[in-house]
């Protein structure tokens, strides 16, 4: 097997995992932000509606980050298919990634609701 193909495969594997980890970190950071925003709003001196629009915008950002994460899973799945075709033929593929089809079809709640609305 060509060493270049194997080196490229290992590099792509590393970069995909890095991108997925960064997507997860963004989701975690937004969850922490949301928690802090809600905690701050529980102060008796703060109106209960304070920051509601910011919470709505943050929720939309979380939905977009989850969509990005799902798209990265799809990229990962496609690259895994390529690896099984090209790398397995000539060398050690390592542990092949198996992503359940249901995870690849995951959509943010907003998109699910829109699809249901269109089907009604």
C-alpha positions as CSV (number, residue, x, y, z in Angstrom):
1,X,0.0,0.0,0.0
2,X,1.1,3.5,-0.8
3,X,2.4,5.2,2.4
4,X,1.0,8.5,1.2
5,X,-2.6,7.1,1.2
6,X,-2.1,5.7,4.7
7,X,-0.6,9.0,6.0
8,X,-3.5,10.9,4.4
9,X,-6.0,8.5,6.0
10,X,-4.5,9.0,9.5
11,X,-4.4,12.8,9.0
12,X,-8.0,12.9,7.9
13,X,-9.1,10.7,10.9
14,X,-7.3,13.1,13.3
15,X,-8.8,16.2,11.7
16,X,-12.4,14.8,11.6
17,X,-12.1,13.9,15.3
18,X,-10.7,17.4,16.0
19,X,-13.6,19.1,14.2
20,X,-16.2,16.9,16.0
21,X,-14.6,17.7,19.4
22,X,-14.7,21.5,18.6
23,X,-18.3,21.2,17.6
24,X,-19.0,19.5,20.9
25,X,-17.1,22.1,22.8
26,X,-19.2,24.9,21.2
27,X,-22.4,23.1,22.3
28,X,-21.0,22.7,25.8
29,X,-20.1,26.4,25.9
30,X,-23.5,27.4,24.8
31,X,-25.1,25.1,27.4
32,X,-23.0,26.8,30.1
33,X,-23.9,30.2,28.8
34,X,-27.6,29.3,28.9
35,X,-27.3,28.0,32.4
36,X,-25.6,31.2,33.6
37,X,-28.2,33.4,31.8
38,X,-31.1,31.5,33.5
39,X,-29.4,31.6,36.9
40,X,-28.8,35.3,36.6
41,X,-32.5,35.8,35.7
42,X,-33.6,34.1,38.9
43,X,-32.3,37.1,40.9
44,X,-35.4,38.6,42.6
45,X,-34.3,42.1,41.5
46,X,-34.4,41.1,37.8
47,X,-37.6,40.9,35.8
48,X,-38.6,37.4,34.9
49,X,-38.7,38.4,31.2
50,X,-35.2,39.8,31.2
51,X,-33.0,38.3,28.5
52,X,-35.8,36.3,26.9
53,X,-34.9,37.4,23.3
54,X,-31.2,36.5,24.1
55,X,-32.3,33.1,25.3
56,X,-34.3,32.6,22.1
57,X,-31.3,33.6,20.0
58,X,-29.0,31.3,22.0
59,X,-31.4,28.4,21.5
60,X,-31.3,29.0,17.8
61,X,-27.5,29.0,17.9
62,X,-27.6,25.7,19.8
63,X,-29.8,24.3,17.1
64,X,-27.4,25.4,14.4
65,X,-24.5,24.0,16.3
66,X,-26.2,20.6,16.6
67,X,-27.0,20.7,12.9
68,X,-23.3,21.4,12.3
69,X,-22.4,18.4,14.5
70,X,-24.8,16.2,12.5
71,X,-23.2,17.4,9.3
72,X,-19.8,16.5,10.6
73,X,-21.0,13.0,11.5
74,X,-22.1,12.7,7.9
75,X,-18.7,13.8,6.7
76,X,-17.1,11.3,9.1
77,X,-19.4,8.5,7.7
78,X,-18.5,9.4,4.1
79,X,-14.8,9.4,4.8
80,X,-15.2,6.1,6.6
81,X,-16.7,4.6,3.5
82,X,-13.8,5.9,1.4
83,X,-11.4,4.4,4.0
84,X,-13.0,1.0,3.8
85,X,-12.8,1.1,0.0
86,X,-9.2,2.4,-0.3
87,X,-7.3,1.8,2.9
88,X,-8.6,-1.6,3.8
89,X,-7.7,-2.9,0.4
90,X,-4.0,-2.2,1.1
91,X,-3.4,-2.0,4.8
92,X,-4.5,-1.8,8.4
93,X,-7.6,0.4,8.6
94,X,-7.5,0.5,12.4
95,X,-11.0,0.5,14.0
96,X,-13.5,1.4,11.3
97,X,-16.1,3.9,12.4
98,X,-19.7,2.7,12.4
99,X,-22.3,5.5,12.7
100,X,-25.9,4.4,13.1
101,X,-28.1,5.6,10.3
102,X,-30.5,7.2,12.7
103,X,-27.8,9.5,13.9
104,X,-27.0,10.6,10.4
105,X,-30.7,11.4,9.9
106,X,-30.9,13.5,13.0
107,X,-32.3,17.0,12.5
108,X,-32.8,20.0,14.8
109,X,-36.2,20.3,16.3
110,X,-36.9,23.4,14.2
111,X,-36.4,21.3,11.0
112,X,-38.5,18.5,12.3
113,X,-41.4,20.8,13.1
114,X,-41.1,22.5,9.7
115,X,-41.2,19.1,8.0
116,X,-44.2,18.0,10.0
117,X,-46.0,21.3,9.2
118,X,-45.4,20.8,5.5
119,X,-46.7,17.2,5.7
120,X,-49.9,18.3,7.5
